[in-house]
Amino acid sequence: MEQRQIGNTDLVSSTIGFGTWEMSTTMYGHIDVDEAATAVNRAIDAGINLFDTAEVYGPFHSEELLAKALGSRRDEVIVATKVGFSYAEGAVVGLDSTYDNIIERTEACLTRMDTDRVDLMMIHWPDHDTPLEEPMRALAQLKTEGKIRHYGVSNFDVAMLEECQKHGDLAVNQVGYHMYDRRMEAEVLPWCAENNVGYMAYGSLGFGLLTGAFTSDTTFGVGDWRARGNAFDLPLFEREPFLDRLRVTSRLVDLAADHDRSVAQLAIAWVLGNEAVSVALVGMRDEHELRENVEAADWRLTDDIRAEIDRIFEEEGVPTYRNDPQALHPPGGRRD
């Protein structure tokens, strides 16, 4: 599998990263925990060497499950996680990027994942009540102590990124990017490319919209964040917008089939076609999804295919939000 360097670091990652949001037992519907753990080991065997998690996934479940699944293979991979929330009795209270909280939460991550260091630690969401100098100072201290190798942020816009750089050395920005959400093409992706900051793209499959698995009868159960309709400020799962996207996906299924590929492979290849992207994060629950994702990594979309994708969106009248404001809020709404 192709590998790309993450920003200005010594981390060299497979272009496909294993996203573990789906390994939360409370946020993404039902999963088979044993099957997911098996997928982790098969992913390593297939050449995937970056695993992304966060303490808020669950909370805590995803980190714990990933640590258990990796076991003795921990040193074979790049482990990335995220902090920046405060908790009370195991529940999220709010955003908190203060110096002391970043130190405390990172220590908790290390304990939970039974490791002496995290390869890549990120601030999960901007905490607008805390000057960015504070989390940057905390991350730099953790790096000096050897508890993290590199650090970055997630869901930060250009102004925030530039402020962070005044107080530290960002390795990466992790932000959503897929065919149905191209907001980051306007400023964030170009900025990351120009400043040698890696870009980790989450939601590469549109949170399931680009898998071909949904129908007009699809509903999302209690505990599945998509049931709220809103996805990071976009109405992707509200009823009418959802049906609009199903029409687009149906046509994309046919386009992919013309090239003996799946629509999921088309979606991943589309994300990786942007050279500013270091890693496309994808969830994988079983061997079929793993194999499909790995095979997508080497598909280079031609200009004609990319133009056909854009034509489908235009003909169906479905927006890509390329020119919309770049506000990004957690799936449940603002937590600051």
Summary of the structure (lengths in Angstrom):
residues: 336
radius of gyration: 18.7
end to end distance: 39.5
largest distance: 54.6
contacts: 1150
relative contact order: 0.15
helix: 40%
strand: 18%
